[in-house]
Amino acid sequence: MKRLMQVRDLEQRRFADHPVFTRMADVPMETLLPALAYTTGFWAMGFQDLIRMVDESVEDAELKKYAGSHRAEDTGHQLWLFDDLQKYGYGPHSKIFSFFENENFAARLHTYRVVSQLLRLNDDRLRVALLLAVESAGHVFFAWMARLLAERGVDKDLKYFGGHHIAVEKAHTVFESTSETAIADIELEAPVAEVGVEMVRRVHQSFSRLADDLIRQLDDPRRLAELRS
């Protein structure tokens, strides 16, 4: 698994250089928050199903510990998103909760792409690697958001987008130093490793496409005005 984790780290660094982060840095919170929720909200919901599917598909007893603890530690995080939105005055009937519109199809497509990667796998080791790939992109986003909100003095106000979330993410069992070492030491046959490498790359490519769509949303004044209304 060591090679997969090296590829994961490389893809993570590439994602950290995505222009979406520069673009978001100039957007006020009253605009950024609804745009983020509208563009990525479906993924926040679908992720809950993904971690359940991974947990229920892993059969190896040792790997099951990682998948099971990960599911337990991440379950319910979508509720933090709702809490953040309510603090900015967005209730369940707000436009940003319309997750099945043409304008936010990218979030649904991203979710389906990642789930499809899981459904292709027939190896528990790669199922755990999928979790690591997904979380590596999440770490980039949530760490960046926490820094931005801290600079703006609202970090403590928000649970999903603020520092609370990234602190919880980094505390996951699967990211403990002993766990990372144990996972890296798992042997993979060459053909299996190749499948895993491509899977990790496809997952990160999908996150990059979702970030591309967020830029498109942020560059559309009409759309932003609709979301704030």
N, CA and C atoms as a LAMMPS dump frame, in Angstrom:
ITEM: TIMESTEP
0
ITEM: NUMBER OF ATOMS
687
ITEM: BOX BOUNDS ff ff ff
-5.0000000000000000e+02 5.0000000000000000e+02
-5.0000000000000000e+02 5.0000000000000000e+02
-5.0000000000000000e+02 5.0000000000000000e+02
ITEM: ATOMS id mol type element x y z
1 1 1 N 0.828 -1.217 0
2 1 2 C 0 0 0
3 1 3 C 0.862 1.267 0
4 2 1 N 2.146 1.091 0.236
5 2 2 C 3.005 2.268 0.352
6 2 3 C 2.965 3.096 -0.922
7 3 1 N 2.977 2.423 -2.077
8 3 2 C 2.957 3.158 -3.34
9 3 3 C 1.65 3.932 -3.5
10 4 1 N 0.543 3.319 -3.126
11 4 2 C -0.748 4.003 -3.221
12 4 3 C -0.777 5.253 -2.351
13 5 1 N -0.19 5.145 -1.176
14 5 2 C -0.186 6.293 -0.274
15 5 3 C 0.747 7.394 -0.782
16 6 1 N 1.796 7.004 -1.483
17 6 2 C 2.668 8.003 -2.094
18 6 3 C 1.93 8.742 -3.211
19 7 1 N 1.183 7.984 -4.016
20 7 2 C 0.385 8.597 -5.079
21 7 3 C -0.693 9.493 -4.467
22 8 1 N -1.312 9.011 -3.398
23 8 2 C -2.312 9.828 -2.694
24 8 3 C -1.723 11.16 -2.252
25 9 1 N -0.541 11.122 -1.668
26 9 2 C 0.098 12.348 -1.181
27 9 3 C 0.432 13.291 -2.333
28 10 1 N 0.868 12.721 -3.458
29 10 2 C 1.17 13.537 -4.635
30 10 3 C -0.092 14.215 -5.153
31 11 1 N -1.168 13.445 -5.269
32 11 2 C -2.43 14 -5.754
33 11 3 C -2.981 15.039 -4.778
34 12 1 N -2.753 14.816 -3.511
35 12 2 C -3.204 15.778 -2.502
36 12 3 C -2.496 17.116 -2.69
37 13 1 N -1.202 17.076 -2.938
38 13 2 C -0.442 18.316 -3.15
39 13 3 C -0.92 19.032 -4.416
40 14 1 N -1.237 18.256 -5.436
41 14 2 C -1.743 18.863 -6.669
42 14 3 C -3.087 19.545 -6.428
43 15 1 N -3.935 18.888 -5.664
44 15 2 C -5.242 19.466 -5.383
45 15 3 C -5.096 20.755 -4.573
46 16 1 N -4.122 20.791 -3.693
47 16 2 C -3.894 21.991 -2.877
48 16 3 C -3.525 23.197 -3.739
49 17 1 N -3.035 22.954 -4.946
50 17 2 C -2.661 24.033 -5.859
51 17 3 C -3.797 24.421 -6.802
52 18 1 N -4.969 23.846 -6.621
53 18 2 C -6.091 24.153 -7.511
54 18 3 C -6.461 25.638 -7.377
55 19 1 N -6.755 26.295 -8.485
56 19 2 C -7.077 27.735 -8.438
57 19 3 C -8.343 28.079 -7.656
58 20 1 N -9.142 27.096 -7.315
59 20 2 C -10.36 27.387 -6.555
60 20 3 C -10.045 28.044 -5.212
61 21 1 N -8.917 27.695 -4.627
62 21 2 C -8.584 28.248 -3.313
63 21 3 C -8.224 29.734 -3.407
64 22 1 N -7.525 30.097 -4.458
65 22 2 C -7.237 31.515 -4.686
66 22 3 C -8.524 32.279 -4.957
67 23 1 N -9.408 31.655 -5.716
68 23 2 C -10.683 32.31 -6.05
69 23 3 C -11.538 32.51 -4.805
70 24 1 N -11.616 31.515 -3.936
71 24 2 C -12.46 31.618 -2.751
72 24 3 C -11.946 32.654 -1.76
73 25 1 N -10.648 32.89 -1.774
74 25 2 C -10.049 33.807 -0.797
75 25 3 C -10.592 35.223 -0.916
76 26 1 N -11.122 35.575 -2.092
77 26 2 C -11.607 36.937 -2.322
78 26 3 C -13.118 37.068 -2.176
79 27 1 N -13.792 35.99 -1.774
80 27 2 C -15.258 35.988 -1.74
81 27 3 C -15.751 36.182 -0.308
82 28 1 N -16.643 37.139 -0.068
83 28 2 C -17.173 37.341 1.288
84 28 3 C -17.997 36.147 1.745
85 29 1 N -18.086 35.944 3.049
86 29 2 C -18.76 34.77 3.598
87 29 3 C -20.213 34.68 3.178
88 30 1 N -20.911 35.811 3.112
89 30 2 C -22.329 35.765 2.764
90 30 3 C -22.561 35.297 1.331
91 31 1 N -21.5 35.321 0.528
92 31 2 C -21.567 34.789 -0.832
93 31 3 C -20.963 33.396 -0.903
94 32 1 N -19.837 33.204 -0.225
95 32 2 C -19.11 31.939 -0.306
96 32 3 C -19.891 30.782 0.296
97 33 1 N -20.486 30.992 1.45
98 33 2 C -21.161 29.896 2.143
99 33 3 C -22.301 29.298 1.325
100 34 1 N -23.236 30.098 0.798
101 34 2 C -24.297 29.495 -0.01
102 34 3 C -23.782 28.855 -1.291
103 35 1 N -22.734 29.443 -1.887
104 35 2 C -22.175 28.852 -3.107
105 35 3 C -21.562 27.485 -2.821
106 36 1 N -20.85 27.376 -1.703
107 36 2 C -20.265 26.091 -1.314
108 36 3 C -21.348 25.053 -1.055
109 37 1 N -22.376 25.456 -0.321
110 37 2 C -23.441 24.513 0.018
111 37 3 C -24.185 24.053 -1.225
112 38 1 N -24.478 24.983 -2.114
113 38 2 C -25.227 24.654 -3.328
114 38 3 C -24.417 23.762 -4.259
115 39 1 N -23.118 24.049 -4.356
116 39 2 C -22.261 23.33 -5.302
117 39 3 C -21.806 21.978 -4.773
118 40 1 N -21.622 21.848 -3.467
119 40 2 C -21.054 20.608 -2.918
120 40 3 C -21.979 19.882 -1.948
121 41 1 N -23.155 20.442 -1.676
122 41 2 C -24.036 19.86 -0.66
123 41 3 C -24.437 18.424 -0.921
124 42 1 N -24.693 18.099 -2.184
125 42 2 C -25.088 16.723 -2.506
126 42 3 C -23.982 15.745 -2.129
127 43 1 N -22.738 16.152 -2.344
128 43 2 C -21.612 15.297 -1.97
129 43 3 C -21.566 15.09 -0.463
130 44 1 N -21.843 16.13 0.306
131 44 2 C -21.853 15.993 1.766
132 44 3 C -22.87 14.946 2.205
133 45 1 N -23.994 14.872 1.491
134 45 2 C -25.006 13.853 1.797
135 45 3 C -24.545 12.473 1.315
136 46 1 N -24.09 12.419 0.069
137 46 2 C -23.689 11.14 -0.511
138 46 3 C -22.51 10.499 0.19
139 47 1 N -21.642 11.323 0.76
140 47 2 C -20.491 10.799 1.488
141 47 3 C -20.93 9.906 2.635
142 48 1 N -22.057 10.23 3.238
143 48 2 C -22.568 9.411 4.337
144 48 3 C -22.898 7.998 3.861
145 49 1 N -23.437 7.895 2.664
146 49 2 C -23.706 6.57 2.099
147 49 3 C -22.408 5.862 1.727
148 50 1 N -21.442 6.625 1.229
149 50 2 C -20.171 6.024 0.823
150 50 3 C -19.475 5.34 1.99
151 51 1 N -19.372 6.021 3.127
152 51 2 C -18.658 5.415 4.257
153 51 3 C -19.411 4.2 4.795
154 52 1 N -20.722 4.223 4.675
155 52 2 C -21.5 3.048 5.078
156 52 3 C -21.246 1.894 4.122
157 53 1 N -21.233 2.182 2.822
158 53 2 C -21.008 1.139 1.822
159 53 3 C -19.623 0.523 1.967
160 54 1 N -18.622 1.362 2.233
161 54 2 C -17.269 0.83 2.439
162 54 3 C -17.254 -0.085 3.652
163 55 1 N -17.812 0.382 4.737
164 55 2 C -17.831 -0.406 5.972
165 55 3 C -18.527 -1.749 5.762
166 56 1 N -19.66 -1.732 5.087
167 56 2 C -20.433 -2.96 4.913
168 56 3 C -19.829 -3.901 3.874
169 57 1 N -18.945 -3.389 3.017
170 57 2 C -18.343 -4.243 1.989
171 57 3 C -17.017 -4.859 2.425
172 58 1 N -16.364 -4.265 3.426
173 58 2 C -15.084 -4.801 3.907
174 58 3 C -15.335 -6.009 4.804
175 59 1 N -14.689 -7.12 4.488
176 59 2 C -14.876 -8.361 5.246
177 59 3 C -13.663 -8.736 6.084
178 60 1 N -12.474 -8.349 5.645
179 60 2 C -11.264 -8.663 6.4
180 60 3 C -11.351 -8.05 7.8
181 61 1 N -11.114 -8.862 8.817
182 61 2 C -11.319 -8.428 10.204
183 61 3 C -10.449 -7.231 10.574
184 62 1 N -9.198 -7.238 10.17
185 62 2 C -8.292 -6.149 10.533
186 62 3 C -8.671 -4.86 9.811
187 63 1 N -8.956 -4.966 8.517
188 63 2 C -9.323 -3.785 7.747
189 63 3 C -10.698 -3.268 8.141
190 64 1 N -11.534 -4.184 8.622
191 64 2 C -12.869 -3.796 9.075
192 64 3 C -12.78 -2.795 10.23
193 65 1 N -11.737 -2.913 11.031
194 65 2 C -11.566 -1.978 12.148
195 65 3 C -11.418 -0.547 11.633
196 66 1 N -10.66 -0.394 10.547
197 66 2 C -10.463 0.933 9.978
198 66 3 C -11.751 1.449 9.351
199 67 1 N -12.391 0.611 8.551
200 67 2 C -13.62 1.033 7.872
201 67 3 C -14.728 1.332 8.872
202 68 1 N -14.849 0.486 9.885
203 68 2 C -15.898 0.675 10.881
204 68 3 C -15.696 1.917 11.725
205 69 1 N -14.461 2.126 12.169
206 69 2 C -14.189 3.31 12.99
207 69 3 C -14.352 4.577 12.164
208 70 1 N -13.979 4.503 10.897
209 70 2 C -14.11 5.671 10.028
210 70 3 C -15.581 6.041 9.854
211 71 1 N -16.396 5.038 9.653
212 71 2 C -17.835 5.299 9.518
213 71 3 C -18.395 5.919 10.795
214 72 1 N -18.018 5.351 11.928
215 72 2 C -18.525 5.857 13.207
216 72 3 C -18.075 7.294 13.454
217 73 1 N -16.841 7.6 13.067
218 73 2 C -16.285 8.924 13.338
219 73 3 C -16.82 9.999 12.396
220 74 1 N -17.28 9.601 11.203
221 74 2 C -17.748 10.584 10.219
222 74 3 C -19.267 10.658 10.097
223 75 1 N -19.968 9.742 10.71
224 75 2 C -21.426 9.74 10.604
225 75 3 C -22.024 11.011 11.21
226 76 1 N -22.93 11.625 10.46
227 76 2 C -23.64 12.798 10.954
228 76 3 C -22.995 14.135 10.678
229 77 1 N -21.877 14.15 9.984
230 77 2 C -21.206 15.424 9.736
231 77 3 C -22.024 16.35 8.84
232 78 1 N -22.926 15.778 8.051
233 78 2 C -23.766 16.629 7.204
234 78 3 C -24.66 17.543 8.051
235 79 1 N -24.939 17.133 9.268
236 79 2 C -25.758 17.967 10.158
237 79 3 C -25.02 19.242 10.554
238 80 1 N -23.697 19.165 10.582
239 80 2 C -22.904 20.37 10.861
240 80 3 C -23.097 21.397 9.747
241 81 1 N -23.2 20.89 8.512
242 81 2 C -23.439 21.787 7.378
243 81 3 C -24.756 22.529 7.566
244 82 1 N -25.795 21.807 7.952
245 82 2 C -27.096 22.438 8.178
246 82 3 C -27.004 23.498 9.276
247 83 1 N -26.266 23.181 10.329
248 83 2 C -26.108 24.137 11.433
249 83 3 C -25.43 25.421 10.958
250 84 1 N -24.376 25.261 10.156
251 84 2 C -23.664 26.432 9.645
252 84 3 C -24.59 27.305 8.805
253 85 1 N -25.38 26.658 7.955
254 85 2 C -26.271 27.404 7.07
255 85 3 C -27.357 28.129 7.858
256 86 1 N -27.859 27.485 8.888
257 86 2 C -28.885 28.124 9.713
258 86 3 C -28.351 29.378 10.396
259 87 1 N -27.076 29.35 10.771
260 87 2 C -26.477 30.519 11.413
261 87 3 C -26.42 31.713 10.472
262 88 1 N -26.428 31.425 9.162
263 88 2 C -26.426 32.503 8.173
264 88 3 C -27.818 32.734 7.593
265 89 1 N -28.829 32.138 8.227
266 89 2 C -30.211 32.413 7.848
267 89 3 C -30.791 31.551 6.755
268 90 1 N -30.146 30.428 6.444
269 90 2 C -30.647 29.55 5.39
270 90 3 C -31.35 28.339 5.997
271 91 1 N -32.653 28.252 5.783
272 91 2 C -33.431 27.126 6.277
273 91 3 C -33.581 26.05 5.223
274 92 1 N -34.301 24.961 5.535
275 92 2 C -34.438 23.821 4.617
276 92 3 C -35.149 24.14 3.31
277 93 1 N -35.872 25.261 3.249
278 93 2 C -36.58 25.619 2.02
279 93 3 C -35.796 26.62 1.174
280 94 1 N -34.571 26.892 1.571
281 94 2 C -33.739 27.821 0.812
282 94 3 C -33.32 27.21 -0.519
283 95 1 N -33.025 28.069 -1.457
284 95 2 C -32.612 27.646 -2.797
285 95 3 C -31.388 26.733 -2.748
286 96 1 N -30.503 26.966 -1.813
287 96 2 C -29.254 26.205 -1.786
288 96 3 C -29.473 24.732 -1.455
289 97 1 N -30.667 24.379 -0.976
290 97 2 C -30.953 22.975 -0.702
291 97 3 C -31.583 22.267 -1.904
292 98 1 N -31.652 22.944 -3.029
293 98 2 C -32.169 22.328 -4.257
294 98 3 C -31.022 21.578 -4.928
295 99 1 N -30.779 20.367 -4.481
296 99 2 C -29.596 19.621 -4.909
297 99 3 C -29.765 18.902 -6.247
298 100 1 N -30.956 18.972 -6.846
299 100 2 C -31.188 18.246 -8.092
300 100 3 C -31.524 19.198 -9.237
301 101 1 N -30.725 20.228 -9.387
302 101 2 C -30.892 21.164 -10.485
303 101 3 C -29.751 20.997 -11.483
304 102 1 N -29.96 21.521 -12.68
305 102 2 C -28.919 21.431 -13.704
306 102 3 C -27.647 22.139 -13.262
307 103 1 N -27.811 23.236 -12.521
308 103 2 C -26.664 24.054 -12.154
309 103 3 C -25.731 23.386 -11.149
310 104 1 N -26.22 22.408 -10.408
311 104 2 C -25.314 21.717 -9.476
312 104 3 C -25.208 20.225 -9.778
313 105 1 N -25.347 19.909 -11.045
314 105 2 C -25.175 18.518 -11.482
315 105 3 C -23.773 18.009 -11.18
316 106 1 N -22.787 18.904 -11.173
317 106 2 C -21.396 18.48 -10.958
318 106 3 C -21.221 17.759 -9.629
319 107 1 N -21.937 18.198 -8.595
320 107 2 C -21.818 17.542 -7.284
321 107 3 C -22.382 16.132 -7.33
322 108 1 N -23.474 15.96 -8.053
323 108 2 C -24.058 14.618 -8.172
324 108 3 C -23.143 13.722 -8.99
325 109 1 N -22.619 14.267 -10.073
326 109 2 C -21.723 13.485 -10.917
327 109 3 C -20.479 13.076 -10.138
328 110 1 N -19.934 13.99 -9.354
329 110 2 C -18.77 13.667 -8.523
330 110 3 C -19.097 12.536 -7.553
331 111 1 N -20.227 12.627 -6.902
332 111 2 C -20.635 11.596 -5.945
333 111 3 C -20.763 10.247 -6.624
334 112 1 N -21.401 10.222 -7.783
335 112 2 C -21.584 8.959 -8.502
336 112 3 C -20.244 8.399 -8.978
337 113 1 N -19.346 9.28 -9.378
338 113 2 C -18.022 8.817 -9.822
339 113 3 C -17.28 8.118 -8.684
340 114 1 N -17.295 8.735 -7.514
341 114 2 C -16.567 8.149 -6.385
342 114 3 C -17.214 6.837 -5.956
343 115 1 N -18.533 6.813 -5.889
344 115 2 C -19.227 5.57 -5.527
345 115 3 C -18.953 4.492 -6.568
346 116 1 N -18.892 4.878 -7.838
347 116 2 C -18.62 3.887 -8.886
348 116 3 C -17.234 3.276 -8.725
349 117 1 N -16.275 4.065 -8.22
350 117 2 C -14.951 3.511 -7.955
351 117 3 C -15.034 2.409 -6.908
352 118 1 N -15.826 2.64 -5.884
353 118 2 C -15.998 1.622 -4.845
354 118 3 C -16.64 0.366 -5.413
355 119 1 N -17.65 0.532 -6.241
356 119 2 C -18.378 -0.622 -6.77
357 119 3 C -17.519 -1.463 -7.71
358 120 1 N -16.471 -0.872 -8.262
359 120 2 C -15.57 -1.616 -9.142
360 120 3 C -14.602 -2.508 -8.365
361 121 1 N -14.393 -2.189 -7.103
362 121 2 C -13.351 -2.861 -6.327
363 121 3 C -13.823 -4.207 -5.796
364 122 1 N -12.917 -5.17 -5.781
365 122 2 C -13.206 -6.482 -5.19
366 122 3 C -12.125 -6.883 -4.195
367 123 1 N -11.441 -5.872 -3.649
368 123 2 C -10.34 -6.112 -2.721
369 123 3 C -10.497 -5.173 -1.529
370 124 1 N -10.565 -5.724 -0.33
371 124 2 C -10.756 -4.902 0.867
372 124 3 C -9.643 -3.884 1.059
373 125 1 N -8.443 -4.224 0.651
374 125 2 C -7.323 -3.303 0.815
375 125 3 C -7.542 -2.029 0.004
376 126 1 N -8.093 -2.199 -1.187
377 126 2 C -8.356 -1.039 -2.034
378 126 3 C -9.563 -0.249 -1.55
379 127 1 N -10.482 -0.924 -0.898
380 127 2 C -11.633 -0.2 -0.336
381 127 3 C -11.171 0.772 0.751
382 128 1 N -10.227 0.331 1.561
383 128 2 C -9.661 1.228 2.571
384 128 3 C -8.849 2.332 1.894
385 129 1 N -8.146 1.987 0.827
386 129 2 C -7.377 2.993 0.088
387 129 3 C -8.294 4.059 -0.498
388 130 1 N -9.495 3.66 -0.896
389 130 2 C -10.466 4.631 -1.401
390 130 3 C -10.816 5.657 -0.327
391 131 1 N -11.029 5.188 0.891
392 131 2 C -11.301 6.107 1.998
393 131 3 C -10.156 7.102 2.176
394 132 1 N -8.932 6.593 2.114
395 132 2 C -7.761 7.453 2.288
396 132 3 C -7.685 8.509 1.189
397 133 1 N -8.029 8.114 -0.042
398 133 2 C -7.993 9.054 -1.162
399 133 3 C -9.035 10.151 -0.991
400 134 1 N -10.24 9.75 -0.62
401 134 2 C -11.313 10.727 -0.417
402 134 3 C -10.96 11.695 0.708
403 135 1 N -10.479 11.157 1.801
404 135 2 C -10.171 11.999 2.954
405 135 3 C -8.994 12.929 2.691
406 136 1 N -8.065 12.515 1.847
407 136 2 C -6.913 13.378 1.582
408 136 3 C -7.341 14.663 0.887
409 137 1 N -8.3 14.558 -0.02
410 137 2 C -8.83 15.766 -0.664
411 137 3 C -9.615 16.596 0.344
412 138 1 N -10.382 15.921 1.19
413 138 2 C -11.14 16.628 2.216
414 138 3 C -10.253 17.385 3.18
415 139 1 N -9.122 16.803 3.518
416 139 2 C -8.197 17.473 4.432
417 139 3 C -7.701 18.792 3.845
418 140 1 N -7.419 18.785 2.549
419 140 2 C -6.959 20.012 1.899
420 140 3 C -8.03 21.094 2.006
421 141 1 N -9.249 20.729 1.647
422 141 2 C -10.336 21.709 1.636
423 141 3 C -10.653 22.231 3.032
424 142 1 N -10.859 21.327 3.984
425 142 2 C -11.287 21.764 5.311
426 142 3 C -10.177 22.506 6.064
427 143 1 N -8.93 22.121 5.839
428 143 2 C -7.825 22.851 6.469
429 143 3 C -7.732 24.263 5.904
430 144 1 N -7.905 24.369 4.586
431 144 2 C -7.856 25.696 3.961
432 144 3 C -9.007 26.558 4.456
433 145 1 N -10.21 25.991 4.521
434 145 2 C -11.37 26.747 4.988
435 145 3 C -11.18 27.206 6.43
436 146 1 N -10.639 26.339 7.269
437 146 2 C -10.427 26.697 8.675
438 146 3 C -9.48 27.885 8.795
439 147 1 N -8.429 27.895 7.979
440 147 2 C -7.485 29.026 8.007
441 147 3 C -8.17 30.314 7.538
442 148 1 N -8.954 30.198 6.477
443 148 2 C -9.647 31.377 5.95
444 148 3 C -10.614 31.957 6.985
445 149 1 N -11.387 31.086 7.604
446 149 2 C -12.369 31.554 8.581
447 149 3 C -11.692 32.12 9.825
448 150 1 N -10.545 31.535 10.19
449 150 2 C -9.8 32.07 11.332
450 150 3 C -9.314 33.484 11.028
451 151 1 N -8.847 33.699 9.803
452 151 2 C -8.396 35.028 9.397
453 151 3 C -9.54 36.035 9.445
454 152 1 N -10.75 35.557 9.167
455 152 2 C -11.92 36.445 9.14
456 152 3 C -12.615 36.527 10.498
457 153 1 N -12.097 35.782 11.458
458 153 2 C -12.641 35.858 12.807
459 153 3 C -13.949 35.143 13.018
460 154 1 N -14.294 34.198 12.136
461 154 2 C -15.566 33.475 12.285
462 154 3 C -15.349 31.967 12.42
463 155 1 N -14.131 31.569 12.682
464 155 2 C -13.809 30.142 12.762
465 155 3 C -14.625 29.423 13.831
466 156 1 N -14.837 30.062 14.954
467 156 2 C -15.553 29.423 16.062
468 156 3 C -17.059 29.362 15.816
469 157 1 N -17.542 30.152 14.852
470 157 2 C -18.978 30.207 14.598
471 157 3 C -19.476 29.027 13.772
472 158 1 N -18.589 28.424 12.984
473 158 2 C -19.009 27.409 12.026
474 158 3 C -18.391 26.054 12.354
475 159 1 N -19.211 25.036 12.314
476 159 2 C -18.767 23.7 12.714
477 159 3 C -18.319 22.859 11.518
478 160 1 N -19.027 22.956 10.401
479 160 2 C -18.693 22.158 9.214
480 160 3 C -17.511 22.768 8.468
481 161 1 N -17.553 24.066 8.267
482 161 2 C -16.509 24.733 7.498
483 161 3 C -15.367 25.249 8.368
484 162 1 N -15.538 25.269 9.681
485 162 2 C -14.524 25.812 10.572
486 162 3 C -13.505 24.799 11.047
487 163 1 N -12.697 25.213 12.008
488 163 2 C -11.598 24.38 12.49
489 163 3 C -12.033 23.113 13.187
490 164 1 N -13.25 23.095 13.709
491 164 2 C -13.744 21.899 14.396
492 164 3 C -13.709 20.685 13.476
493 165 1 N -14.116 20.873 12.233
494 165 2 C -14.227 19.75 11.303
495 165 3 C -12.861 19.149 10.981
496 166 1 N -11.906 19.997 10.627
497 166 2 C -10.595 19.456 10.259
498 166 3 C -9.913 18.825 11.459
499 167 1 N -10.168 19.329 12.656
500 167 2 C -9.59 18.717 13.856
501 167 3 C -10.13 17.309 14.046
502 168 1 N -11.422 17.139 13.814
503 168 2 C -12.036 15.812 13.923
504 168 3 C -11.497 14.892 12.837
505 169 1 N -11.357 15.415 11.617
506 169 2 C -10.866 14.602 10.506
507 169 3 C -9.458 14.072 10.79
508 170 1 N -8.597 14.926 11.275
509 170 2 C -7.211 14.521 11.519
510 170 3 C -7.09 13.548 12.687
511 171 1 N -8.125 13.492 13.512
512 171 2 C -8.098 12.592 14.667
513 171 3 C -8.652 11.21 14.349
514 172 1 N -9.043 10.979 13.103
515 172 2 C -9.585 9.674 12.727
516 172 3 C -8.582 8.562 13.034
517 173 1 N -9.102 7.429 13.441
518 173 2 C -8.257 6.273 13.754
519 173 3 C -7.34 5.914 12.599
520 174 1 N -7.872 6.004 11.387
521 174 2 C -7.11 5.577 10.22
522 174 3 C -5.907 6.481 9.958
523 175 1 N -5.901 7.7 10.535
524 175 2 C -4.792 8.62 10.313
525 175 3 C -3.818 8.68 11.48
526 176 1 N -4.05 7.886 12.517
527 176 2 C -3.076 7.806 13.595
528 176 3 C -1.77 7.251 13.032
529 177 1 N -0.665 7.677 13.602
530 177 2 C 0.638 7.288 13.046
531 177 3 C 0.809 5.779 12.971
532 178 1 N 0.35 5.078 13.992
533 178 2 C 0.482 3.619 13.975
534 178 3 C -0.394 3.01 12.89
535 179 1 N -1.571 3.585 12.678
536 179 2 C -2.472 3.079 11.646
537 179 3 C -1.903 3.341 10.261
538 180 1 N -1.408 4.557 10.04
539 180 2 C -0.824 4.895 8.74
540 180 3 C 0.329 3.962 8.411
541 181 1 N 1.17 3.684 9.394
542 181 2 C 2.303 2.785 9.177
543 181 3 C 1.825 1.377 8.87
544 182 1 N 0.847 0.909 9.624
545 182 2 C 0.328 -0.441 9.416
546 182 3 C -0.3 -0.58 8.039
547 183 1 N -1.041 0.437 7.611
548 183 2 C -1.677 0.388 6.295
549 183 3 C -0.627 0.451 5.196
550 184 1 N 0.368 1.314 5.363
551 184 2 C 1.428 1.43 4.357
552 184 3 C 2.189 0.123 4.19
553 185 1 N 2.287 -0.648 5.249
554 185 2 C 3.042 -1.906 5.211
555 185 3 C 2.252 -3.067 4.614
556 186 1 N 0.986 -2.852 4.301
557 186 2 C 0.182 -3.916 3.697
558 186 3 C 0.707 -4.211 2.299
559 187 1 N 0.93 -5.471 2.022
560 187 2 C 1.46 -5.88 0.712
561 187 3 C 0.34 -5.919 -0.325
562 188 1 N 0.65 -5.412 -1.509
563 188 2 C -0.273 -5.481 -2.64
564 188 3 C 0.426 -6.134 -3.82
565 189 1 N -0.254 -7.08 -4.452
566 189 2 C 0.281 -7.658 -5.67
567 189 3 C 0.329 -6.568 -6.746
568 190 1 N 1.274 -6.679 -7.672
569 190 2 C 1.48 -5.627 -8.673
570 190 3 C 0.203 -5.253 -9.43
571 191 1 N -0.57 -6.23 -9.93
572 191 2 C -1.802 -5.859 -10.65
573 191 3 C -2.803 -5.128 -9.759
574 192 1 N -2.893 -5.541 -8.502
575 192 2 C -3.812 -4.888 -7.563
576 192 3 C -3.351 -3.46 -7.287
577 193 1 N -2.048 -3.296 -7.138
578 193 2 C -1.499 -1.96 -6.894
579 193 3 C -1.797 -1.022 -8.057
580 194 1 N -1.712 -1.528 -9.277
581 194 2 C -1.997 -0.699 -10.447
582 194 3 C -3.447 -0.24 -10.457
583 195 1 N -4.344 -1.15 -10.111
584 195 2 C -5.762 -0.787 -10.018
585 195 3 C -5.948 0.296 -8.957
586 196 1 N -5.267 0.136 -7.84
587 196 2 C -5.375 1.102 -6.755
588 196 3 C -4.844 2.473 -7.123
589 197 1 N -3.725 2.505 -7.814
590 197 2 C -3.135 3.779 -8.229
591 197 3 C -4.096 4.543 -9.134
592 198 1 N -4.676 3.839 -10.099
593 198 2 C -5.618 4.491 -11.01
594 198 3 C -6.862 4.96 -10.271
595 199 1 N -7.292 4.18 -9.304
596 199 2 C -8.458 4.572 -8.512
597 199 3 C -8.186 5.857 -7.738
598 200 1 N -7.036 5.933 -7.094
599 200 2 C -6.673 7.127 -6.327
600 200 3 C -6.629 8.349 -7.241
601 201 1 N -6.062 8.188 -8.411
602 201 2 C -5.975 9.307 -9.354
603 201 3 C -7.355 9.746 -9.828
604 202 1 N -8.218 8.78 -10.114
605 202 2 C -9.56 9.131 -10.584
606 202 3 C -10.361 9.856 -9.506
607 203 1 N -10.204 9.432 -8.265
608 203 2 C -10.907 10.101 -7.166
609 203 3 C -10.476 11.563 -7.079
610 204 1 N -9.184 11.806 -7.146
611 204 2 C -8.704 13.185 -7.049
612 204 3 C -9.067 13.996 -8.287
613 205 1 N -9.076 13.367 -9.442
614 205 2 C -9.512 14.074 -10.648
615 205 3 C -10.955 14.527 -10.517
616 206 1 N -11.767 13.693 -9.887
617 206 2 C -13.171 14.044 -9.701
618 206 3 C -13.32 15.229 -8.75
619 207 1 N -12.524 15.251 -7.698
620 207 2 C -12.554 16.402 -6.793
621 207 3 C -12.118 17.678 -7.52
622 208 1 N -11.146 17.566 -8.387
623 208 2 C -10.685 18.733 -9.142
624 208 3 C -11.781 19.255 -10.066
625 209 1 N -12.535 18.347 -10.662
626 209 2 C -13.641 18.773 -11.525
627 209 3 C -14.73 19.468 -10.718
628 210 1 N -14.978 18.967 -9.524
629 210 2 C -15.96 19.621 -8.66
630 210 3 C -15.481 21.024 -8.286
631 211 1 N -14.194 21.155 -8.029
632 211 2 C -13.624 22.475 -7.724
633 211 3 C -13.727 23.404 -8.931
634 212 1 N -13.543 22.856 -10.128
635 212 2 C -13.725 23.652 -11.351
636 212 3 C -15.137 24.227 -11.404
637 213 1 N -16.11 23.396 -11.028
638 213 2 C -17.497 23.848 -11.079
639 213 3 C -17.766 24.922 -10.032
640 214 1 N -17.113 24.82 -8.893
641 214 2 C -17.289 25.849 -7.871
642 214 3 C -16.787 27.195 -8.383
643 215 1 N -15.685 27.191 -9.102
644 215 2 C -15.193 28.432 -9.703
645 215 3 C -16.237 28.999 -10.656
646 216 1 N -16.823 28.126 -11.45
647 216 2 C -17.859 28.566 -12.39
648 216 3 C -19.026 29.221 -11.646
649 217 1 N -19.421 28.622 -10.531
650 217 2 C -20.515 29.193 -9.746
651 217 3 C -20.125 30.563 -9.18
652 218 1 N -18.907 30.657 -8.679
653 218 2 C -18.455 31.913 -8.079
654 218 3 C -18.28 33.021 -9.113
655 219 1 N -18.079 32.639 -10.368
656 219 2 C -17.903 33.622 -11.434
657 219 3 C -19.22 34.007 -12.102
658 220 1 N -20.333 33.519 -11.568
659 220 2 C -21.652 33.793 -12.152
660 220 3 C -22.454 34.691 -11.199
661 221 1 N -22.417 36.003 -11.383
662 221 2 C -23.122 36.92 -10.475
663 221 3 C -24.613 36.627 -10.375
664 222 1 N -25.221 36.232 -11.485
665 222 2 C -26.651 35.932 -11.471
666 222 3 C -26.948 34.772 -10.542
667 223 1 N -26.144 33.725 -10.639
668 223 2 C -26.353 32.555 -9.793
669 223 3 C -26.14 32.912 -8.319
670 224 1 N -25.126 33.67 -8.032
671 224 2 C -24.848 34.044 -6.646
672 224 3 C -25.977 34.883 -6.058
673 225 1 N -26.535 35.761 -6.878
674 225 2 C -27.648 36.584 -6.408
675 225 3 C -28.863 35.72 -6.098
676 226 1 N -29.097 34.703 -6.92
677 226 2 C -30.225 33.798 -6.69
678 226 3 C -30.046 33.027 -5.385
679 227 1 N -28.826 32.594 -5.118
680 227 2 C -28.571 31.804 -3.915
681 227 3 C -28.717 32.643 -2.653
682 228 1 N -28.39 33.921 -2.74
683 228 2 C -28.489 34.789 -1.565
684 228 3 C -29.915 35.258 -1.297
685 229 1 N -30.779 35.107 -2.307
686 229 2 C -32.152 35.61 -2.16
687 229 3 C -33.016 34.675 -1.327
